Amino acid sequence: MTKSAILEAFNESKKYWEPKRKWYLLFLAIITTVGIMVISEIGHGIGDRMETNNLVIISELLIAFIFANIAYSFAYIPDILVQFTPLKGFWNYYRLLVFVVGCIISISPVGLTLNQILHISN
């Protein structure tokens, strides 16, 4: 693996993954917004205790959103490595599956945060 081959593999990965990042971020934004709305509604039922913690709730969900976005960047690692194997042709067809699975996995930080908030509020 020469430096130029690694750079070419990185550029190939970037060309594939970066246009999909906006869809990934939109998906995360929708999940996070729904989470905030759910917590807000539950907060009204519980009383003032949840209303005083809205800033904390939004901060925790924002942090989960940021970590999920950072996790997206880890898709580059296997993508670059696979480009140097005989599986490259196979990989090019199944990248979309990796993207979809990654979107599903990205729900987990937000879901875990929501679960923690709901558990604390009860």
DRENDO-1510 file (C-alpha; in Angstrom, 1 decimal, always signed):
<recs>
REC; n; res; u; v; w
REC; 1; MET; +0.0; +0.0; +0.0 .
REC; 2; THR; +1.6; +3.2; -1.2 .
REC; 3; LYS; +0.7; +6.6; +0.1 .
REC; 4; SER; -1.0; +7.5; -3.2 .
REC; 5; ALA; -3.1; +4.2; -3.1 .
REC; 6; ILE; -4.2; +5.0; +0.4 .
REC; 7; LEU; -5.1; +8.6; -0.6 .
REC; 8; GLU; -7.0; +7.2; -3.6 .
REC; 9; ALA; -8.9; +4.8; -1.4 .
REC; 10; PHE; -9.7; +7.6; +1.1 .
REC; 11; ASN; -11.0; +9.8; -1.8 .
REC; 12; GLU; -13.1; +7.0; -3.1 .
REC; 13; SER; -14.6; +6.5; +0.4 .
REC; 14; LYS; -15.2; +10.2; +0.8 .
REC; 15; LYS; -16.9; +10.4; -2.6 .
REC; 16; TYR; -19.3; +7.6; -1.5 .
REC; 17; TRP; -20.0; +8.5; +2.2 .
REC; 18; GLU; -20.1; +12.3; +2.4 .
REC; 19; PRO; -23.1; +12.8; +0.1 .
REC; 20; LYS; -25.0; +10.3; +2.4 .
REC; 21; ARG; -24.0; +12.2; +5.5 .
REC; 22; LYS; -26.8; +14.8; +5.0 .
REC; 23; TRP; -29.4; +12.0; +4.9 .
REC; 24; TYR; -27.8; +10.4; +8.0 .
REC; 25; LEU; -27.9; +13.8; +9.8 .
REC; 26; LEU; -31.5; +14.4; +8.8 .
REC; 27; PHE; -32.4; +10.9; +10.1 .
REC; 28; LEU; -30.7; +11.7; +13.4 .
REC; 29; ALA; -32.3; +15.1; +13.7 .
REC; 30; ILE; -35.8; +13.6; +13.2 .
REC; 31; ILE; -35.1; +10.9; +15.9 .
REC; 32; THR; -33.7; +13.5; +18.3 .
REC; 33; THR; -36.6; +15.9; +17.7 .
REC; 34; VAL; -39.1; +13.1; +18.3 .
REC; 35; GLY; -37.2; +12.2; +21.5 .
REC; 36; ILE; -37.4; +15.8; +22.7 .
REC; 37; MET; -41.1; +16.0; +21.9 .
REC; 38; VAL; -41.7; +12.7; +23.8 .
REC; 39; ILE; -39.8; +13.9; +26.8 .
REC; 40; SER; -41.6; +17.3; +26.7 .
REC; 41; GLU; -45.0; +15.6; +26.7 .
REC; 42; ILE; -44.1; +13.3; +29.5 .
REC; 43; GLY; -42.7; +16.2; +31.4 .
REC; 44; HIS; -46.1; +18.0; +31.4 .
REC; 45; GLY; -47.7; +14.9; +32.9 .
REC; 46; ILE; -45.1; +14.6; +35.7 .
REC; 47; GLY; -45.1; +18.2; +36.7 .
REC; 48; ASP; -42.5; +20.9; +37.2 .
REC; 49; ARG; -39.7; +18.5; +37.9 .
REC; 50; MET; -39.3; +17.7; +34.2 .
REC; 51; GLU; -39.8; +21.2; +33.0 .
REC; 52; THR; -36.9; +22.5; +35.1 .
REC; 53; ASN; -34.6; +19.8; +33.5 .
REC; 54; ASN; -35.5; +20.7; +29.8 .
REC; 55; LEU; -32.0; +22.2; +29.3 .
REC; 56; VAL; -30.4; +19.1; +30.6 .
REC; 57; ILE; -32.6; +16.8; +28.5 .
REC; 58; ILE; -31.8; +18.8; +25.3 .
REC; 59; SER; -28.1; +18.8; +26.2 .
REC; 60; GLU; -28.0; +15.1; +26.6 .
REC; 61; LEU; -29.8; +14.5; +23.4 .
REC; 62; LEU; -27.5; +16.9; +21.6 .
REC; 63; ILE; -24.5; +15.1; +23.0 .
REC; 64; ALA; -26.0; +11.7; +21.8 .
REC; 65; PHE; -26.6; +13.3; +18.4 .
REC; 66; ILE; -23.0; +14.5; +18.2 .
REC; 67; PHE; -21.6; +11.1; +19.2 .
REC; 68; ALA; -23.7; +9.4; +16.6 .
REC; 69; ASN; -22.5; +11.8; +14.0 .
REC; 70; ILE; -18.9; +11.1; +15.0 .
REC; 71; ALA; -19.6; +7.4; +14.7 .
REC; 72; TYR; -20.6; +7.9; +11.1 .
REC; 73; SER; -17.0; +8.8; +10.3 .
REC; 74; PHE; -15.9; +5.3; +11.4 .
REC; 75; ALA; -17.4; +3.9; +8.2 .
REC; 76; TYR; -14.3; +5.1; +6.5 .
REC; 77; ILE; -12.0; +2.6; +8.3 .
REC; 78; PRO; -13.5; -0.6; +7.0 .
REC; 79; ASP; -14.3; +1.0; +3.6 .
REC; 80; ILE; -10.7; +2.0; +3.0 .
REC; 81; LEU; -9.4; -1.4; +4.2 .
REC; 82; VAL; -11.8; -3.4; +2.1 .
REC; 83; GLN; -10.7; -1.5; -1.0 .
REC; 84; PHE; -7.3; -3.2; -0.7 .
REC; 85; THR; -8.8; -6.7; -0.7 .
REC; 86; PRO; -10.3; -8.9; -3.4 .
REC; 87; LEU; -13.7; -8.1; -1.8 .
REC; 88; LYS; -13.7; -4.6; -3.3 .
REC; 89; GLY; -16.2; -5.4; -6.1 .
REC; 90; PHE; -18.5; -7.2; -3.6 .
REC; 91; TRP; -18.2; -4.2; -1.1 .
REC; 92; ASN; -19.2; -1.6; -3.7 .
REC; 93; TYR; -22.6; -3.3; -4.0 .
REC; 94; TYR; -23.2; -3.7; -0.3 .
REC; 95; ARG; -22.2; -0.3; +1.0 .
REC; 96; LEU; -25.8; +0.8; +1.0 .
REC; 97; LEU; -26.6; -2.0; +3.4 .
REC; 98; VAL; -23.8; -0.8; +5.7 .
REC; 99; PHE; -25.3; +2.7; +5.5 .
REC; 100; VAL; -28.8; +1.5; +6.5 .
REC; 101; VAL; -27.5; -0.7; +9.3 .
REC; 102; GLY; -25.4; +2.3; +10.5 .
REC; 103; CYS; -28.6; +4.5; +10.5 .
REC; 104; ILE; -30.4; +1.9; +12.6 .
REC; 105; ILE; -27.4; +1.6; +15.0 .
REC; 106; SER; -27.3; +5.4; +15.3 .
REC; 107; ILE; -30.7; +5.4; +17.0 .
REC; 108; SER; -29.1; +3.6; +20.0 .
REC; 109; PRO; -27.3; +6.7; +21.6 .
REC; 110; VAL; -30.5; +8.7; +21.4 .
REC; 111; GLY; -32.6; +5.7; +22.5 .
REC; 112; LEU; -30.3; +5.0; +25.5 .
REC; 113; THR; -30.4; +8.7; +26.5 .
REC; 114; LEU; -34.2; +8.7; +26.3 .
REC; 115; ASN; -34.4; +5.5; +28.3 .
REC; 116; GLN; -32.1; +7.0; +31.0 .
REC; 117; ILE; -34.2; +10.2; +31.1 .
REC; 118; LEU; -37.4; +8.3; +31.3 .
REC; 119; HIS; -36.0; +6.0; +34.0 .
REC; 120; ILE; -34.8; +9.0; +36.1 .
REC; 121; SER; -38.2; +10.8; +35.8 .
REC; 122; ASN; -40.2; +7.9; +37.1 .
</recs>
